[in-house]
Amino acid sequence: MKTRLTRDGVLRFHDMYAFAAQHAHRNPRAVAGLRHRFPFVLIDEMQDTDAMQSRLLETVFGSSVVIQRVGDVNQRIYRDSESSDADRGFPKASALELPVSQRFGAEIARVATRLTASRTQQIHGVGPAGKLAIFTFTEASVDRVVPSFEDLAREMVPADVFATAAPRVLGGRIKPGKSELFPKAVCCYMPELTPSGPADPRGALLYAYREARAVVRRHERVRPGSALLWDALRRLVWQHEAAASPQAEPALLPPLPDLGREPGTPGHQIRTLIVTALTQDRDSPNPWRAFVRSLVDAVEHVAGRPLAAIGLLCDRLAFYTDAPRSAGTVRPSIASSVHSAKGENHCATLVLECATTDGRAYDLGPLLPVIAGLEPISSVREVNRTAALTTFVAATRARYLLALAVHQGRARPFLPALSQDGWLVVDL
């Protein structure tokens, strides 16, 4: 299986670096050429570079190339069990610190400083003065958290900025997983993010199209919706091809990023068809049939052969007036995981309390004494120190407004201290 997966270009993350290291070992002239071509190398996000990547960089560039490493260990949210800071050689004792942020002002900088879990650092904010708010909720009012944040953002963010930059809603989890806690993920606050799927398998692609259009409206970007719709089609084709032919391979259709981009190629045609369908309504019988007909033709060109299961797929690709509608709700804010928001700038950020990665505890509640300045970050348990890393990343995205959402029962003991520290308390 490993040989077949490799042949088809399906690799684990570390496989790519193993092959690169093998190639460097077998082709020393290529390594010499790289060193000659790149006498200076800048590595960004060094805190998320693992031990294998670091060894490959040393193998390729060695000591003859100047390597500048830039990163923030307090934003190290991608874990590698075999790596440590010593393995990466980062940061060195003589490393230059960059403690000044022009993204936010002193208020958000104060919160960020308290959450520096990996390396203590005093962060100075010289950006615009920001506001701090905490929303407390119960099980009955959890659905009011995001709308209340959006209303507050309209008040706190300059009107010209709010008109062009959507507020962001972040959480450690988008999907709930198996945790028994509540709320455990972003979808507990925003039920429209929970994929319900069609009860009737007929019109499955049409349902995915409606979901994709809701995503495009919510994110104001076509790319997330394009990936959702294309992946739905890939799954349908694979499921039916596997049923029709035991020799069918999962890699029959490539992921969206691997589709051709050159005009005139089938990949470019598929990209154009999908983008056009998501930006121009195809949700009626005749336009839908024309879209599917063109899409199937292009897909068969990409696959390099007619689809054996095209007959079986007809029900899944057809238009049905009773096909379920997407539950997607158009909001002024955009929701995502904290991990996907790294490097972004937000006019306003809401950080939602979710379950930790092991699903046994909450991420924000136990950090409130630290955020309020009552306890140092060193006093919290290891699992909460890990949560502090993601909370630090989320908090430092905000420019004008940083808001937290924590269950009323877990927040109540710390509300007086937070209020005294300048936080606006909104009890829902």
Secondary structure, 3 states (H helix, E strand, C coil): CHHHHHHCCCCCHHHHHHHHHHHHHHCHHHHHHHHHHCCEEEECCHHHCCHHHHHHHHHHHCCCCEEEECCCHHHCCCCCCCCCHHHHCCCCCCCCCCCEECCCCHHHHHHHHHCCCCCCCCCEECCCCCEEEEEEECCCCHHHHHHHHHHHHHHHCCHHHHCCCCCEEEECCCCCCCCCCCCCCHHHHCHHHCCCCCCCCCCHHHHHHHHHHHHHHHHCCHHHHHHHHHHHHHHHHHHHHHHHCCCCCHHHCCCHHHCCCCCCCHHHHHHHHHHHHHHCCCCCHHHHHHHHHHHHHHHHHHHCCCCCCHHHHHHHHCCCCCCCCCCCCCCCCEEEECHHHCCCCEEEEEEECCECCCCCCECCHHHHHHHCCCCCHHHCCHHHHHHHHHHHHHHCCEEEEEEEEEEHHHHHHHHHHHHHCCEEEEEC
